[in-house]
Amino acid sequence: MIKVSVIYPNGPDINFDIDYYCNTHVPMVVEILGDALKAGNVDSGLAGGTPGEEAAFIAMGHLTFNSVEEFQKAFAPHAEKIMGDVPNYTNSEPIIQISEIKI
């Protein structure tokens, strides 16, 4: 199993509409990816590791697939539509990481 994490860095001028992300963007992505998507979740950053420290990432989306190949096959035809929606909820430049789930 693999996890695709879409991580949104935080910063002083970063805006993020978590309601739009959770209620519009993510449901669109879930529908587009179809049965290839096995699970997903969204994290909203609250704080850093020390008192008063801002969260390093304002939000994260995590999507689980059986393999990198299944993710790429499901995502590639719709990449433009999915990525084109990003400005509707944030000005943060997303970082994408694909990881193998070990535990």
C-alpha positions as a Markdown table, in Angstrom:
| # | Residue | x | y | z |
|---|---|---|---|---|
| 1 | Met | 0.0 | 0.0 | 0.0 |
| 2 | Ile | 1.1 | 3.5 | -0.7 |
| 3 | Lys | 0.1 | 6.9 | 0.7 |
| 4 | Val | 0.0 | 10.1 | -1.4 |
| 5 | Ser | 0.4 | 13.1 | 0.9 |
| 6 | Val | -0.4 | 16.6 | -0.4 |
| 7 | Ile | 1.2 | 18.9 | 2.2 |
| 8 | Tyr | 0.5 | 22.7 | 2.3 |
| 9 | Pro | 3.3 | 24.7 | 3.9 |
| 10 | Asn | 2.1 | 27.4 | 6.3 |
| 11 | Gly | 3.4 | 31.0 | 6.4 |
| 12 | Pro | 2.5 | 34.6 | 7.3 |
| 13 | Asp | 0.7 | 35.3 | 4.0 |
| 14 | Ile | -0.8 | 31.9 | 3.5 |
| 15 | Asn | -4.6 | 31.6 | 3.2 |
| 16 | Phe | -6.4 | 28.2 | 3.3 |
| 17 | Asp | -10.1 | 27.7 | 3.1 |
| 18 | Ile | -10.5 | 24.4 | 5.0 |
| 19 | Asp | -14.2 | 24.3 | 4.5 |
| 20 | Tyr | -13.8 | 24.4 | 0.7 |
| 21 | Tyr | -11.0 | 21.9 | 0.8 |
| 22 | Cys | -13.1 | 19.4 | 2.9 |
| 23 | Asn | -16.5 | 20.0 | 1.4 |
| 24 | Thr | -15.7 | 20.7 | -2.3 |
| 25 | His | -12.2 | 19.8 | -3.4 |
| 26 | Val | -11.7 | 16.5 | -1.6 |
| 27 | Pro | -15.1 | 15.1 | -2.6 |
| 28 | Met | -14.3 | 16.0 | -6.2 |
| 29 | Val | -10.9 | 14.2 | -5.9 |
| 30 | Val | -12.6 | 11.2 | -4.3 |
| 31 | Glu | -15.1 | 11.0 | -7.2 |
| 32 | Ile | -12.5 | 11.4 | -9.9 |
| 33 | Leu | -10.1 | 8.8 | -8.4 |
| 34 | Gly | -12.9 | 6.2 | -8.1 |
| 35 | Asp | -12.2 | 2.7 | -6.9 |
| 36 | Ala | -8.4 | 3.2 | -7.1 |
| 37 | Leu | -8.6 | 5.3 | -3.9 |
| 38 | Lys | -8.7 | 3.0 | -0.9 |
| 39 | Ala | -8.9 | 5.6 | 1.9 |
| 40 | Gly | -8.2 | 9.2 | 2.7 |
| 41 | Asn | -8.1 | 11.8 | 5.4 |
| 42 | Val | -7.4 | 15.5 | 5.9 |
| 43 | Asp | -5.3 | 17.1 | 8.7 |
| 44 | Ser | -5.7 | 20.7 | 9.6 |
| 45 | Gly | -2.5 | 22.2 | 11.3 |
| 46 | Leu | -3.0 | 23.6 | 14.8 |
| 47 | Ala | 0.5 | 24.3 | 16.2 |
| 48 | Gly | 4.2 | 23.5 | 16.1 |
| 49 | Gly | 6.1 | 21.5 | 18.7 |
| 50 | Thr | 6.7 | 24.3 | 21.1 |
| 51 | Pro | 4.2 | 26.6 | 22.8 |
| 52 | Gly | 3.1 | 29.5 | 20.5 |
| 53 | Glu | 4.8 | 28.0 | 17.5 |
| 54 | Glu | 2.8 | 28.0 | 14.3 |
| 55 | Ala | 2.1 | 24.7 | 12.5 |
| 56 | Ala | 4.7 | 24.1 | 9.8 |
| 57 | Phe | 1.9 | 22.9 | 7.5 |
| 58 | Ile | -1.5 | 24.5 | 7.4 |
| 59 | Ala | -3.2 | 21.4 | 6.0 |
| 60 | Met | -2.4 | 17.9 | 4.7 |
| 61 | Gly | -4.4 | 15.5 | 2.6 |
| 62 | His | -3.6 | 11.8 | 2.6 |
| 63 | Leu | -4.8 | 9.3 | 0.0 |
| 64 | Thr | -4.1 | 5.6 | 0.1 |
| 65 | Phe | -3.7 | 3.3 | -3.0 |
| 66 | Asn | -2.6 | -0.2 | -3.6 |
| 67 | Ser | 0.4 | 0.9 | -5.7 |
| 68 | Val | 2.1 | 3.9 | -7.3 |
| 69 | Glu | 1.0 | 2.6 | -10.7 |
| 70 | Glu | -2.7 | 2.6 | -9.6 |
| 71 | Phe | -2.4 | 6.1 | -8.3 |
| 72 | Gln | -0.8 | 7.4 | -11.4 |
| 73 | Lys | -3.3 | 5.7 | -13.7 |
| 74 | Ala | -6.2 | 7.2 | -11.8 |
| 75 | Phe | -4.7 | 10.7 | -11.3 |
| 76 | Ala | -2.9 | 11.4 | -14.6 |
| 77 | Pro | -6.0 | 11.9 | -16.8 |
| 78 | His | -7.4 | 14.4 | -14.2 |
| 79 | Ala | -4.3 | 16.1 | -13.0 |
| 80 | Glu | -5.1 | 19.4 | -14.7 |
| 81 | Lys | -8.6 | 19.6 | -13.2 |
| 82 | Ile | -7.5 | 18.6 | -9.7 |
| 83 | Met | -4.5 | 20.9 | -9.6 |
| 84 | Gly | -6.5 | 23.7 | -11.3 |
| 85 | Asp | -8.8 | 23.8 | -8.3 |
| 86 | Val | -6.0 | 24.6 | -5.8 |
| 87 | Pro | -6.3 | 28.4 | -6.2 |
| 88 | Asn | -9.9 | 28.1 | -5.1 |
| 89 | Tyr | -8.8 | 27.2 | -1.5 |
| 90 | Thr | -5.2 | 28.3 | -1.0 |
| 91 | Asn | -2.2 | 30.3 | -2.1 |
| 92 | Ser | 0.1 | 27.7 | -0.5 |
| 93 | Glu | 2.2 | 25.7 | -3.0 |
| 94 | Pro | 1.4 | 22.1 | -2.3 |
| 95 | Ile | 4.2 | 19.5 | -1.8 |
| 96 | Ile | 3.4 | 16.0 | -2.9 |
| 97 | Gln | 5.1 | 12.9 | -1.4 |
| 98 | Ile | 4.4 | 9.3 | -2.2 |
| 99 | Ser | 5.3 | 6.9 | 0.6 |
| 100 | Glu | 5.2 | 3.2 | 1.2 |
| 101 | Ile | 3.0 | 2.4 | 4.2 |
| 102 | Lys | 5.1 | 0.2 | 6.6 |
| 103 | Ile | 2.8 | -0.1 | 9.6 |
